[in-house]
Structure formats: C-alpha cells, structure tokens
Amino acid sequence: MVLDDLLKIVNLIIKETVNIDEILMRKEIEEFKLTEVLEKTDQEIDEFIKSKEADRGRQELLFDIFQKIKLEQSIENIEDDVAAELINNNKKVIQDLFSTIIKPDEIELKDTNVCIKYSFTDHSKLKEKVNDIEKWNRDNVIETISNKLGVSSDNIAFIESVSAYIEFISSFEENSYVSRGQKDCTYKLQPSLYRIYENGYVGHSSQYESIFKQRILYYDNSTDKKNDEELRAYGQHFGLPTNYLDFTEAHLISLLFAVEDYDYVDNHSIVYFVDALSHNREVIKTERKLVDFSDNELRMTLQKQYSDKSYFIRVGNCNERIHFQKGCFLKVEPNDSLEGMFQKYTKIAIVDKDNKENILKELFKLGITFENIYPDKDNMVKTIRFIKEHI
C-alpha cells in the first residue's frame, strides 16, 4: 500500500521534472520518511515497479528514485540514532553530576536547555535532603546537635567571634576540660581506625602499627625507645589510623583547628569540650584529668583492668606537634559507647561558617597561628601568606 502511494506521488512529480535531486526535495516525499519503505528489499521494489510500469526506461528511472528515497531515509535514521545516543550520553553525564547531590527523577534536553525534574513530596529524596540541610542551618543546628548527641542545649553555644568563644569557655566551672575542633559539625566524632573498618579493629591496628614501627626507624631512631601507646600517638600525627581521638588542653588551639580550613563553608565548624577529670573519675576510678601513659606500670594496670573502657590519656612529648599543641588523646575502645560522656561531661561550641575567616584573623592577631601548632617550614610560609593576604 505504501509503495502504491509513493508511486502515485512520484509519477505526479515526474510530470514536472525528472531530476532526481529535485524530486527528493519535494515536500510530498517527506511524508514517506520513516515508513515501511525502508523495510522493502531492492528486489521487492524492483518487482513492484515492473508490475506497475511496462516501459523499461521508466522502470529504471522509478527504481533509481525509490533507491535514493530509501537511502536518504536510512541516512536520516542513522543521524537520528546518533543524535539520540548523544542525548542519552549527555543525560547520563548530567544525571551523574546531579547524583552527587541527589539523583534526578527525570532529565529533559530541549534544544539548548536542560530540564531537571525532582519529586518534592513529603517522602521524596529531595524533600528529605532539604530537610536534612535545614537541620544544620543556624536556626536549628543547636537543637540538631542536642538531639543527635544527647548534649543539653544549655551546654551548646553558637559562636560568631573569638570574644564570644572566650566568654563561653570562661563560664566553665572547672579547669578540667579538654577540647577538640573539627571543621564540620555534621561529622561523627570517631577515630580514624573505626571510620575505615567496621570490624576487626584490633587486627588492622596491629598490622598498621607493626609496619609503622619497622619503617619509622629509618627516619627517626628515637622511636625504638617509645612504648606502644607513645608510638601510636606518634603515628597518629602523621595520619596512621588508630583508635585515638586528638584533644588538647589549649582551647584556642581547638578553635584554630575548627576554622583553619576557612574556605570550607558547607557547614558550621564545631569544638567539643569534655570534662576529662569527671569522665575518667567515673570510667576508670581515677582522679586524673589525663592518665600518664609514659608510666608503664600505671598504663599496664589500667589496660588490664579497663580494657573495654574509653578514657583520656597523655603520652608525653613524643613529637613536636603534641608538645606545641598541648595534645592529649581520648583512647576509644570499639564497643564502648561515648553516649554517657556526651550527656554528662560535654559542652559544645558551634562556630558560624560565615565567620570562619574573621575568627581566624582574630586568632592570628592573638598570636595563634598555623606555625604555632604545626612547627615546620611549610606552615611558617602558610602563616606568612595568610597574614600578608588577609590581615
């Protein structure tokens, strides 16, 4: 039927012109694109034409026209397939890009425009993402932290300046607190070893420390005299995964840690303050704010008696950074919950993400710089550059 219709159209056009290129350009021919003409073989077309036309020359002319129509249709189909593949490839790239935030429900490409569609119902992924972001904005972040960690909202402050920070820590009744600064308040307070491995911590820790102990001797032969805990603390400051969490007795240094990456403004920073004396008193029955693990006898006694408990320790000046940072550690055991520590002995300063750079400038004016906590040439230069470019 299609071939009959096409033949009628072609015969009408031939009355006006026999130029094949002109025939192919006629609008009437456009109607037959993407039809079943493409499905016909050359033999079928040849037999059809011969059954309708007796003149040999006319047969050859019609066959050439049908062939050209079929060829052009094939080329356009290929071009459409290529264009469709390109669109699909572009859609995949766009989907992968937006999926780093949340996967789109639908993507439409229209000319030079891209339309990204998301469902925004109460239980949609986008709605959940928006709600999650809102939990961490300045109006809700104190409540969110309080609910997440069990810290009373009365013990959480939103800080926008160094003076406000100092005022907050000045309200602490005891001088028994240690602190820890982190650049993102949404990050879980968790040792690096436990972030990497969900289980088998002890085996992994032993492997890391064994290799570190062997190889560090090539760079520092004084490590041969350090006990296991001192060596672990030493490795911690070079990125070795351990069950230690870094803390300090110098709260302004914690603030510097919280804001040193001042360009990071995805979320507010945070400083944890823990009453280490009260925590250790409850957990390991000692009146020590920090248990001195340089005392081998004391260390071995506590490790044997409280092997499943997390508590605060110091390990001596096993490297320059610990010395300058007035560093100490929370030794975290894998199956010991820190929930009680948060609820009973923790206060928190949430540092406004929009004021990180200003706070860092204030700290520099007080003499708290990168060079103070990282005593090396790189951070000396980093300090000089910040002063030159920002102060």
Helices and strands as residue ranges (DSSP letters): H 2-14, H 20-24, H 27-30, G 36-39, H 42-52, H 56-99, E 106-110, E 113-117, H 125-135, H 141-149, G 153-155, E 156-159, H 162-170, E 177-182, H 192-196, H 201-216, G 221-225, H 228-236, E 244-248, H 251-259, E 269-275, H 276-284, E 291-292, H 296-305, E 311-314, H 320-324, E 327-331, H 339-345, E 346-351, G 353-355, H 356-365, H 370-373, H 377-390
